[in-house]
Amino acid sequence: MKVLVTGATGFIGGNIARKLVENDFEVNVLVRKNSNTLNIDKLPVKISYGDICDKSSLQEALRGCKGLFHAAANYSFWAKNPSSFYEVNVEGTKNIINAAIKAGVEKIIYTSSESTIKLPQIKPGNIIHKNNSGINHYEINDISSVSGDYKKSKVLAELEVLKMIEKKLPVIIINPTTPIGPGDVKPTPTGRIILDFINKKMPAYVNTGLNIVDVEDVALGHVLAFQKCEPGTRYVIGNKNLTLKEIFEILEQITKINAPKIEIPLWTAKTLGYMDEFFSGKILRRHPKIPLAAVKTAYHYRFFDCTEDIRKLGINLTPVELSFKKAVKWFKENGYVKN
C-alpha cells in the first residue's frame, strides 16, 4: 500500500517512515527543499518536494496514496517569528488533511502532542491520568492554560482535527508523550536535555516530571493504528513516568558523567527564563538557552498511564533505560557530542 509521510526528515516522522518501510509499505515523503535528510537518506522512499503551507505542492505527493501519516510540525519552545507555529501546525494541518481527502486517501494518522491533553493537578506519587474510554474521554486543554506558541498551536490544530472527525473524516489521533531515541536531528527540546547532559552543560535541575517513551515505539504505534484501528479514535503512546532528577540519574549510569546535584527552585528558573528571553530572544534574536515556555511547562508533572492504549495497539514497550542508551549512542555517532 502506498502512503505519504509528512515530517519524515524530523524525529518522529523519520522513525515512522522507517517502520513503514520495514512493514512493506510503499512510502512517499513530503520534504521541503534544503531540509536535512539524514533520517531518510538510506531509506527506499520517494521524495516529493513541497510544503504543507503550500497547497499547490500537495496533490502530486498524495497521488495514488491510500494513507497519510501527518507528523510535520514546528516543534520548539521559541521562534523569531511566533506566527510560524500557527502557519505550520494549524493551517498546514488543515491543508494536508483536506488535500488528502480530495486525493482519495482512506485513512489518516495525525501526530498530535501530549501537551494538548488536560491533566489534573499532580504531585509526585499521586494517581495519574488514565484513558479507558476512547477519544472523548480526554479533555483538551484550553488555549489559555498552556504555555508558549508551540503548545497553543498544537491545541488549536487538534481542535481543527476533532472538527474533521465530527464530519466523519477518516482520522486517528496519536498523542505521543515525550519520545527519545535515534534520529533526533534538530534536536527536540527533550533531546537537547540529553545532549546538554552528555556535553556537561547541565549544572542543575528543576522539580518536574515527564512520561518517557521510545521514539521507535511511537513510530510502531502509528503503523499499528493504521493497520488495525478505526477512524475517530485516539491513542496516547507513552511508557514510564520519571522526574527530571531520575532522568539524570539514568543518564549518569549510562555515560558515567555525574548527574547534577543542585535543585533550582522553579521560581528562580522562571526569573532566569524572563531575563534570557529578553536579552537573547528580543535583543540578540537568537534562541534562548532557558525558554520561558519550557520553564512554565515544568511547573506541572506530565504523568500518564497509557496501559490501556498500549494494550489496544499491541506495542511491546522498550525499557526506557535502553531508549536513553539508544539516544546517547545516536548523538555520539552523528557528531553531536564534543570530545
FENKA-V955781 format. One record per pair of residues at least 12 apart in sequence whose C-alpha atoms are under 10 Angstrom apart, sorted by the first residue. I is the first residue (numbers start at 1). GAP is how many residues later the second one is. Records with the same first field share a line. If there is no record, write none. Layout:
BEGIN
I=GAP + GAP
END
This chain:
BEGIN
1=19 + 23 + 24 + 25 + 26 + 63 + 64 + 65 + 66
2=18 + 22 + 23 + 24 + 25 + 26 + 60 + 61 + 62 + 63 + 64 + 65 + 66 + 103
3=14 + 17 + 22 + 23 + 24 + 25 + 26 + 58 + 59 + 60 + 61 + 62 + 63 + 64 + 65 + 66 + 102 + 104 + 105
4=13 + 21 + 22 + 23 + 24 + 25 + 26 + 41 + 42 + 43 + 44 + 57 + 58 + 59 + 60 + 61 + 62 + 63 + 64 + 65 + 66 + 96 + 101 + 104
5=12 + 15 + 22 + 23 + 24 + 25 + 26 + 40 + 42 + 56 + 57 + 62 + 63 + 64 + 65 + 66 + 67 + 104
6=22 + 23 + 24 + 25 + 26 + 44 + 45 + 46 + 55 + 62 + 63 + 64 + 65 + 66 + 67 + 90 + 104
7=22 + 23 + 24 + 25 + 44 + 45 + 62 + 63 + 64 + 65 + 66 + 67
8=20 + 21 + 22 + 23 + 29 + 30 + 31 + 32 + 39 + 61 + 62 + 63 + 64
9=20 + 21 + 22 + 23 + 26 + 27 + 28 + 29 + 30 + 31 + 32 + 62 + 63 + 174 + 175 + 176 + 177
10=25 + 26 + 27 + 28 + 29 + 30 + 61 + 62 + 63 + 64 + 65 + 173 + 174 + 175 + 176 + 177 + 178
11=28 + 60 + 61 + 168 + 169 + 170 + 171 + 172 + 173 + 174 + 175 + 176 + 177 + 180 + 204 + 205 + 208
12=59 + 60 + 99 + 164 + 167 + 168 + 169 + 170 + 171 + 172 + 203 + 204 + 206 + 207 + 210
13=16 + 26 + 27 + 56 + 57 + 58 + 59 + 60 + 98 + 170 + 202 + 205 + 206 + 209
14=15 + 23 + 24 + 25 + 26 + 29 + 57 + 168 + 169 + 170 + 171 + 201 + 202 + 205
15=24 + 25 + 166 + 167 + 168 + 169 + 200 + 201 + 202 + 203 + 204 + 205
16=53 + 54 + 55 + 199 + 200 + 201 + 202 + 203 + 204 + 205 + 206 + 207
17=12 + 22 + 23 + 26 + 27 + 28 + 52 + 202 + 203 + 206
18=21 + 22 + 24 + 25 + 26 + 27 + 198 + 201 + 202
19=197 + 198 + 200 + 201 + 202 + 203 + 204
20=25 + 199 + 200 + 202 + 203 + 204
21=22 + 23 + 24
22=21
23=197 + 200
25=20 + 198
26=18 + 19 + 20 + 39
27=16 + 17 + 18 + 19 + 20 + 38 + 40 + 41
28=16 + 17 + 18 + 19 + 20 + 33 + 34 + 35 + 36 + 37 + 40
29=16 + 17 + 18 + 19 + 20 + 21 + 32 + 33 + 39 + 40
30=16 + 17 + 18 + 19 + 20 + 21 + 22 + 27 + 28 + 30 + 31 + 32 + 40 + 42
31=16 + 17 + 18 + 19 + 20 + 21 + 30 + 41
32=15 + 16 + 17 + 18 + 19 + 20
33=15 + 16 + 17 + 18
34=15
35=14
36=149 + 150
37=148
38=145 + 147 + 296
39=143 + 144 + 145 + 146
40=143
46=15
47=14
48=12 + 13 + 14
49=12
51=21 + 37 + 41 + 44 + 45
52=18 + 20 + 21 + 35 + 36 + 37 + 39 + 40 + 41 + 42 + 43 + 44 + 45 + 47
53=34 + 35 + 36 + 37 + 38 + 39 + 40 + 41 + 42 + 43
54=37 + 38 + 41 + 42
55=37 + 39 + 40 + 41 + 43 + 44
56=39 + 43
57=39 + 42
58=37 + 38 + 41 + 42 + 45
59=37 + 40 + 41 + 43 + 44
60=43
61=39 + 42
62=34 + 37 + 38 + 39 + 40 + 41 + 42 + 43
63=37 + 40 + 41 + 42
64=39 + 40 + 41
65=35 + 38 + 39 + 40 + 41 + 42
66=34 + 35 + 37 + 38 + 39 + 40 + 41 + 42
67=33 + 34 + 37 + 38 + 39 + 40 + 41 + 42 + 103 + 159
68=28 + 29 + 32 + 33 + 37 + 38 + 39 + 40 + 41 + 42 + 103 + 158
69=28 + 38 + 39 + 40 + 41 + 42 + 102 + 103 + 153 + 154 + 157
70=22 + 23 + 26 + 27 + 38 + 39 + 40 + 41 + 42 + 103
71=18 + 22 + 38 + 39 + 40 + 41 + 103
72=16 + 17 + 20 + 21 + 24 + 38 + 39 + 40
73=12 + 13 + 14 + 15 + 16 + 17 + 19 + 20 + 38 + 39 + 77 + 80 + 81
74=12 + 13 + 14 + 15 + 76 + 79 + 80
75=13 + 14 + 74 + 75 + 76 + 79 + 111 + 112 + 113 + 114
76=72 + 73 + 74 + 75 + 110 + 111 + 112 + 113 + 211 + 215 + 217 + 218
77=70 + 71 + 72 + 73 + 74 + 111 + 112 + 210 + 211 + 213 + 214 + 215 + 216 + 217 + 218
78=70 + 71 + 72 + 199 + 203 + 208 + 209 + 210 + 212 + 213 + 214 + 215 + 216
79=70 + 71 + 202 + 206 + 207 + 208 + 209
80=201 + 202 + 205 + 206 + 207
81=204
82=66 + 67 + 68 + 71
83=66 + 67 + 70
84=65 + 66 + 69
85=63 + 64 + 65 + 66 + 67 + 68 + 69
86=63 + 64 + 66 + 67 + 68 + 70 + 71
87=66
88=65 + 66 + 69
89=23 + 61 + 62 + 63 + 64 + 65 + 66 + 67 + 68 + 69
90=62 + 63 + 64 + 65 + 66 + 67 + 68 + 69 + 70 + 71
91=62 + 65 + 66 + 69
92=65
93=17 + 61 + 64 + 65 + 67 + 68
94=63 + 66 + 67 + 70
97=12 + 13 + 64 + 67 + 72 + 73 + 74
98=66 + 71
101=68 + 69
105=65
106=63 + 64 + 65 + 125
107=62 + 63 + 64 + 65 + 119 + 120 + 122 + 123 + 124
108=61 + 62 + 63 + 64 + 65 + 117 + 118 + 123
109=61 + 62 + 63 + 64 + 65 + 113 + 114 + 116 + 117 + 122 + 125
110=48 + 51 + 61 + 62 + 63 + 64 + 65 + 112 + 124
111=43 + 47 + 61 + 62 + 63 + 64 + 65 + 107 + 111
112=42 + 43 + 45 + 46 + 49 + 61 + 62 + 63 + 64 + 65 + 122 + 124
113=38 + 41 + 42 + 45 + 60 + 61 + 62 + 63 + 64 + 65 + 123 + 124
114=26 + 37 + 40 + 41 + 60 + 61 + 62 + 63 + 64 + 97 + 122 + 123 + 124 + 188 + 189 + 190
115=25 + 26 + 31 + 32 + 35 + 36 + 37 + 39 + 40 + 60 + 61 + 62 + 63 + 182 + 187
116=22 + 23 + 24 + 25 + 26 + 27 + 30 + 35 + 36 + 37 + 38 + 39 + 40 + 41 + 42 + 43 + 59
117=12 + 21 + 22 + 23 + 24 + 25 + 29 + 38 + 41 + 58 + 119 + 185
118=20 + 21 + 22 + 23 + 24 + 27 + 28 + 184
119=19 + 20 + 21 + 22 + 181 + 182 + 183 + 184 + 185
120=180 + 181 + 182 + 183
121=179 + 180 + 181
122=87 + 178 + 179 + 180 + 181
123=85 + 86 + 177 + 178 + 180
124=83 + 84 + 85 + 117 + 118 + 119 + 177 + 179
126=177
127=176 + 177 + 178
128=113 + 173 + 174 + 175 + 176 + 177 + 178
129=173 + 174 + 175 + 176 + 177
130=106 + 173 + 174 + 175 + 176 + 177 + 178 + 179
131=103 + 104 + 105 + 173 + 174 + 175 + 176 + 177 + 178
132=174 + 175 + 176 + 177
133=100 + 101 + 175 + 176
134=98 + 99 + 100 + 101 + 174 + 175
135=27 + 37 + 38 + 97 + 98 + 99 + 100 + 101
136=26 + 96 + 97 + 98
137=97
138=96 + 98
140=15 + 16 + 18 + 19
141=14 + 15 + 18
142=13 + 14
143=12 + 13
146=147 + 150 + 151
147=145 + 146 + 147 + 148 + 149 + 150
148=143 + 144 + 145 + 146 + 148 + 149
149=144
150=143
151=142 + 146
158=15
161=12 + 71
162=70
164=68
165=66 + 67 + 68
166=66
167=65
168=63 + 64
169=62 + 63
170=60 + 61 + 62 + 63
171=55 + 59 + 60 + 61 + 62 + 63
172=50 + 53 + 54 + 57 + 58 + 59 + 60 + 61 + 62 + 63
173=49 + 52 + 58 + 59 + 60 + 61 + 62 + 63
174=44 + 47 + 48 + 51 + 59 + 60 + 61 + 62 + 63
175=43 + 47 + 59 + 60 + 61 + 62 + 63
176=35 + 36 + 37 + 38 + 39 + 41 + 42 + 43 + 45 + 46 + 59 + 60 + 61 + 62 + 63
177=33 + 34 + 35 + 36 + 37 + 38 + 41 + 59 + 60 + 61 + 62 + 63 + 64 + 125 + 126 + 127 + 129
178=12 + 13 + 32 + 33 + 34 + 35 + 36 + 37 + 40 + 59 + 60 + 61 + 62 + 63 + 124
179=12 + 32 + 33 + 34 + 35 + 36 + 37 + 38 + 39 + 40 + 58 + 59 + 60 + 141 + 144
180=14 + 32 + 33 + 34 + 35 + 36 + 37 + 38 + 140 + 143 + 144 + 145 + 146 + 147 + 148
181=32 + 33 + 34 + 35 + 36 + 139 + 141 + 142 + 143 + 144 + 145 + 146 + 147 + 148 + 149 + 150
182=32 + 33 + 34 + 141 + 142 + 143 + 144 + 145 + 146 + 147 + 148 + 149 + 152
183=32 + 33 + 143 + 144 + 147 + 148 + 151
184=31 + 143 + 146 + 147
185=145 + 146 + 149 + 151
187=144 + 149
189=102 + 105
190=20 + 22
191=133 + 136 + 137 + 140
193=51 + 54 + 55
194=53 + 54 + 57 + 130 + 133 + 134 + 137
195=132 + 133 + 136 + 137 + 141 + 142 + 143
196=140 + 141
197=51 + 54 + 55 + 58 + 60 + 61 + 62 + 63 + 131 + 140
198=53 + 54 + 57 + 58 + 59 + 60 + 130 + 133 + 134 + 138 + 139 + 140
199=58 + 137 + 138 + 139 + 140
200=57 + 58 + 59 + 60 + 137 + 138
201=59
202=46 + 56 + 57 + 58
203=55 + 56 + 57 + 58 + 59 + 60 + 61
204=41 + 44 + 55 + 56 + 57 + 58 + 59 + 60
205=38 + 39 + 40 + 43 + 54 + 55 + 56 + 57 + 58 + 59 + 60 + 61 + 64
206=37 + 38 + 39 + 56 + 57 + 58 + 59 + 60 + 61 + 62 + 63 + 89 + 92 + 93
207=36 + 37 + 38 + 56 + 57 + 58 + 59 + 91 + 92 + 93 + 94
208=34 + 35 + 36 + 37 + 58 + 87 + 89 + 90 + 91 + 92 + 93 + 94
209=32 + 33 + 34 + 35 + 36 + 37 + 38 + 89 + 90 + 91 + 92 + 93 + 94
210=28 + 30 + 31 + 32 + 33 + 34 + 37 + 88 + 90 + 91 + 92 + 93 + 94
211=26 + 27 + 28 + 29 + 30 + 31 + 32 + 90 + 91 + 92 + 93 + 94 + 95 + 109
212=25 + 26 + 27 + 28 + 29 + 30 + 31 + 35 + 90 + 91 + 92 + 107 + 108 + 109 + 111 + 112
213=24 + 25 + 26 + 27 + 28 + 104 + 105 + 106 + 107 + 110 + 111
214=23 + 24 + 25 + 26 + 103 + 104 + 105 + 106 + 107 + 108 + 109 + 110 + 112 + 113
215=22 + 23 + 103 + 108 + 112
216=101 + 102 + 107
217=20 + 21 + 22 + 93 + 98 + 99 + 100 + 101 + 106
218=18 + 19 + 20 + 21 + 97 + 99
219=18
220=93 + 94 + 95 + 96
221=14 + 15 + 16 + 88 + 89 + 91 + 92 + 93 + 94 + 95
222=13 + 15 + 91
223=90
224=88 + 89 + 90 + 91
225=87 + 88 + 89
226=87
227=86
228=84 + 85 + 86
229=83 + 84
234=75
235=71 + 73 + 74 + 75 + 77 + 78
236=68 + 69 + 70 + 71 + 72 + 73 + 74
237=67 + 68 + 69 + 70 + 71 + 72 + 73 + 76 + 78 + 80
238=65 + 66 + 67 + 68 + 69 + 71 + 72 + 79
239=64 + 65 + 66 + 67 + 68 + 71 + 78 + 79 + 80 + 81
240=63 + 64 + 65 + 66 + 77 + 79 + 80
241=60 + 61 + 62 + 63 + 64 + 79
242=59 + 60 + 61 + 78
243=58 + 59 + 60
244=54
245=14 + 15 + 16 + 17 + 18
246=13
247=12 + 73 + 74 + 77
248=12 + 13
249=12
250=70 + 71 + 72 + 74 + 75
251=70 + 73 + 74 + 77
253=68 + 72
254=67 + 68 + 70 + 71 + 74 + 75
255=70 + 73 + 74
266=29 + 30 + 32 + 33
267=28 + 29 + 32
268=27
269=21 + 22 + 23 + 25 + 26 + 27 + 29
270=20 + 21 + 22 + 23 + 24 + 25 + 26 + 28 + 29
271=19 + 21 + 24
272=17 + 18 + 19 + 20 + 23
273=15 + 16 + 17 + 18 + 19 + 20 + 21 + 22 + 23
274=14 + 16 + 17 + 18 + 19 + 21
275=13 + 15 + 16 + 17
276=12 + 13 + 14 + 15 + 16
277=12 + 13 + 14 + 15 + 16
278=14
END
